[in-house]
Amino acid sequence: MRALVLGGAGAVCKETTKDLAATSDFDEIVVADYNLDAVTQLVESIGDPRLKPIFFDANDYEGMLKLFPGFDVVVNGLPFKYDLAVNTACVEVGVNGLDLSSEDPQFALHEKALAKDMVFIPGVGATPGQTNMMVRRASEVMDELHEVEVFFAAFRSLAPAPGLLRTTLWEFNPEEGDRDEVYFEDGEWHPTPPMSGGIKVRFHEHIGEQMVYYVPHDEANTLPESYPTLRRAAVRGCFPPHVMELMGALMKGGLLSSRPVTIGGETMPTIEAMAKLLWENPASRENPVWAYGLVVQVTGVKNGRKVVATYRNHHPPQEEWGGEAAYFKNVGIPLSIGAQIIAHGQTTAKGVVPPEQALPTDLFFRELEKRGITVEETIVEEGWV
């Protein structure tokens, strides 16, 4: 079997590459990245003869069509702006794949993928990814799902990588079109501005209690489709307190808008100027605690009684998990697990489908546990006697 890892030397996906080398039975793992020096150094540091570094330009779609055939699975760890292109290329050439996030147009490829008897799973990371699978677990212990609340605390620096800086700015951009449909309730989509709907949530011991706010996220899009009885699906999240304070101030100051600004004779949207400034600031890559907290609360019915199932992740502290890796492993490891499930033909669906439809629950969580990521489940039943 052969795996192709796109962006395999990046901040997130290097943990996927490491996990594939440590746990998979692929005969060959081709690690593709625009930064050939970085990917070569990573492959040499791992020392697995199955790993092969190659140069890859994510903007070259024709190059994808030539490269992808012959692989059993394409593992996409590139920034989310490339998700649709990679997914489209996989479907065009008939090669299975998965990525870390999703765009609605990806699911329009479902029928074409079905016709080729293949699977592509968008959103196999922490959130989306682990959170979707927590909801699938709840669906297996309930008769009906009624409400899903997803909470995350992404404890990383502001800008550990260019793509992740863009993700942060996207979540606080008041002009972002996705803000028109943030959460699903009673058959309708509801808009919210950044920093709204704040509530306190208790995460695992490395993060503690944090204030989280509404975020337009993939789970709120796919879960109502996967579970038609859902009346509500919402995602709220946060970054470390100092990042939240900074982003809130920039947003209130109008510095995350598209309004043009001219600096040194160059005119650009204000948010682009801020992106350049923040990326050049060394403090943007500093963070006291690296961790990822996930809490999912599902409300539903079993045997006529109201049931509330709560899922909370746990993982080793940064002192054991290599500093910043304590954040990135929570994203990169699920991508590796999903790729191995696909390669072994163990998915529960074909086509372009979200994690909760495609990945077997017991196997997914068992593999997470082997790597140190555990999920605490609490189920409370309420009823009249």
Residue, then its C-alpha position, 0 to 999 in steps of 0.5 A: m500500500r502507498a500513501l501520499v502526504l500533502g504538506g507533510a512537513g508543515a506544522v500540523c501534518k508533520e505529526t501525521t507523517k511521524d504517526l504514519a511512520a510509527t504506526s502504519d503498515f504502508d509499504e511507501i509513504v511519499v511526503a510532499d511539500y513545497n519546502l523540499d529542504a524541510v521535508t527532506q530534513l523531517v524524513e531524515s530525522i524520522g529515519d524510516p526507509r519507507l518515507k520518500p520526500i518530494f517537491f509539491d506545488a499545491n497551486d499546480y492542479e494538473g500536477m495533482l492529476k499526474l501525481f495522485p494515481g497509484f496511491d491508496v490514499v491521499v492525506n491532505g494536510l495543506p491549508f484549508k484553501y486547498d481542500l476543494a482542489v485536492n478533493t476534486a483531483c482525488v475524485e477525478v482520478g479515483v483515489n481515496g483521500l481525506d483532509l483536516s477541514s471542509e468546504d460545502p462544495q466538497f460534498a457536491l462531489h459525493e455522487k461522482a465519488l460514489a460512482k467510482d466506488m471511492v471515499f473522501i472524508p473532509g475534516v478528520g482532525a480535532t475539530p472537526g474530526q474527534t468532535n464529529m466522532m463523539v457525536r457519532r458515539a452519542s448516536e449509538v447510545m441514543d434513539e434520537l439526537h436533538e441538540v449538539e453543542v461543540f466546544f473547543a479550546a485551541f491552545r497554541s500561539l497566534a501564528p505557528a504557521p501561515g495557514l494557522l494565522r489565517t485560520t485565526l484571522w478568519e474566525f475573528n473577521p466580522e466581514e466573513g461570509d460564513r458568519d451569516e450561517v453560524y449555528f443551526e436551530d429549528g430548521e434555520w441557520h442563524p448569523t452571529p458576529p465574532m465574540s458573541g454567545g460567550i459561555k464558560v466551559r470546563f476543559h481538561e486539566h491542562i486548560g481548565e475553564q475558558m470562555v468560548y464564543y460562536v464560530p462558523h465550523d464544519e460540524a454545525n454544517t454536516l451534523p444536521e445532515s447526518y442526523p435529521t432529528l437534530r434541532r440544534a447544532a452549534v460550535r463555540g471555541c477559543f484560543p489562549p486568553h492573550v490571543m483572544e484579548l488581542m483579536g478582540a481589540l483588533m476587531k473592535g479597532g476595525l483592523l480585521s476589515s477589508r477596508p483598504v490601507t496604504i503602507g509604504g506605497e502599497t495598498m491592501p485590505t487592512i486585514e492583510a496588512m495585519a496578517k503581515l505584521l503579526w506574522e513578522n512579530p516573534a511574539s506571535r509564535e510564543n505561547p505558555v501552554w500548548a494543548y487542545g481541549l474538546v468538549v461535546q454535549v449531546t442531548g437526545v432520547k433513549n427509551g422515552r427518557k431524556v439523555v445528556a451525553t458529555y464527551r471530554n478529551h484528555h491528552p498528555p501535557q506538553e512536558e511529556w508530548g514535546g511542547e508545541a506538539a501537545y497541540f499539533k498531535n491532537v490534529g495530526i494523529p486523527l488524520s493518520i488514523g483516518a488514512q489507515i482506516i481508509a487504506h484498510g477498507q474499514t470505512t462505513a461509507k463511500g463517496v464524499v462524506p464527513p467523519e461521523q458517517a465514514l469512520p467506525t467509532d470503536l476503532f477510531f477511539r481505540e486508535l486514539e487511546k493507543r497514542g495517549i488521547t482518551v475521551e471521557e464519556t458521561i451519560v445522564e438520563e432524566g425522566w419521570v417515575 
